[in-house]
Amino acid sequence: MGSCNILGAFSSGGGGGGATVTAFSVDLGTSFTTTSTTFVEITGSGVTKPTISGGQCLMNFNSSIQNSGNGRLYINIEDDSSIVNYIKSEFSVNADTTICGGDTSSADGQTYTLNTLADSGSTTIHNTNSNRSTHINGIGVG
């Protein structure tokens, strides 16, 4: 196998220039529960993307999620209040599972948030202060 010099991907030759690389993340500090049958914002899931002229952001999230009534599990990603990715777990479950997803967008300083709904019963998004984990991570590059 060959090697990969990731730093070379973010710098120009001759030691000058280089790219702006900014990381962003948020961990859900408090579990969130809803019985809403329409999407609602998961409190504490907002994270602001960096502002990099001409830059792009790559984000991913994972969420520990549970439904009390054997309902399907749903999460969507909003970028500045517009849905950009929609994830649905087709199986019905009354136990913890993890839903993961991601998005690529402009590094425009807007806010990513996660949203969920309750297919039946109540849906709980678990926080990262337990043995579960819900968080968003990403980088902006320009």
N, C-alpha and C positions, 0 to 999 in steps of 0.2 A: 504494500500500500504506500502511496505517496503521503506527503505531509501537506498541511494547510496552514498558511500564515494569515490568520484573520486580520492582524494589524495591517498587513499590506493591502487588504481590501478597503481600508478606510483612510489611506494616505496616498499622496501623490509622490512621484519620483523626485529625487534630489533633496529630500528632507523638508521641502516646503509644503505649505498648504495642509491638506487633510480635511477630513469630514467632521461635522459636528455629530456626536453620538450622545443621546440622552436617554437614560433608563427611567421608567415610571412604573409604579406598582401601588396596589392597595390590598390590604387584607381585611376581610370582613370581621369587625371587632365584636359584633353582637349578632346572635342568630336572628333571622327574620322569618316570621310566619304570616301567611295570608290565607283567607278563604275566598278571595276575589276570583271570579271566573273570567275577568279580563286582566290583561297585563298591568302590573303595578311595579314601580321602581323598587328595587331591593335597597332599603335604607343602608347607607354606608358603603355602597358599591361604586360610587363615583370616583373617577380618576381623570385628571387633566392631562391631555397629551401635550408634549412640548411644542413650542412654536419655532419651526425651522424653515426658513424661506426655501421653497422648492423641495422640502424634505418629505419623507414618508414615515409612517409608523407601522410597526408590526406588533400586534398584541395577541395574547392568548389568555384564557381563563380556565380555571377548574372550579367546580362547585359541588360540595357535598349536599345532596338534596334528598328529601323524603316526603312522601305523601301519605297521610293518615287513612285515606279511604280507597286505597288501591287504584288511584287515578294515574293517568299518564303524567309524565314529568316534562315541564316546559321551561326554557330560559331563552331570552333573546338579548342581543347586544344593541344598545342605542348609541349612536354617535351624534351628539348635539340634538337629542330628542327625535332622531330618525332611526328606525329599525334598520340595521345593516346585516344582521345575521340572526337566524331563528333556528333553535335546536329543540327537538322533541324526542323524548324517549318513548318508543311505541309500546313497550311492555308495561303492564300495570304492576305496581310494586308498593308494598307497605313495609319498606325497609330502606336503609340508606343505599344510595348509589352515587356515582360521580358523573357529572356531565361536563364535557370539555368543549371548547370552541375557540374561535379566533377571528381576526379581521385585519385587513391592511387598508390604510387610509392616509390622507394628507396629514402632515405634522402641522396642524393649524391651530393648536391651542384649545380645541374644543374638548368636551367631556365625554368619556365613555361611561355608561352605566349598564348594569345588568337588571333585567326585569323578569318576573315570573308570574304565574297564575296557578290557581287550584282547579284541577280537572274535576275532582270530587274531594270531599273532606277538607283538609287543610294541607298546604305545602309549607315545609320548613326548609330554609336555606341555612345550613349550619355555619357557625363562625370558626375562625382559626384558633380560638382560645380553648377549643375542646380537642378531642382526638380526631376531628374532622378538619377539612380545609376548604375555604372559599377565598379565592384571590384572583386579581388581574395583574399580569406582568407584561411589560412591553418595552420596546426601544423605538426612538425616533432617530432617523439618520438623514443627513442632508449635506 
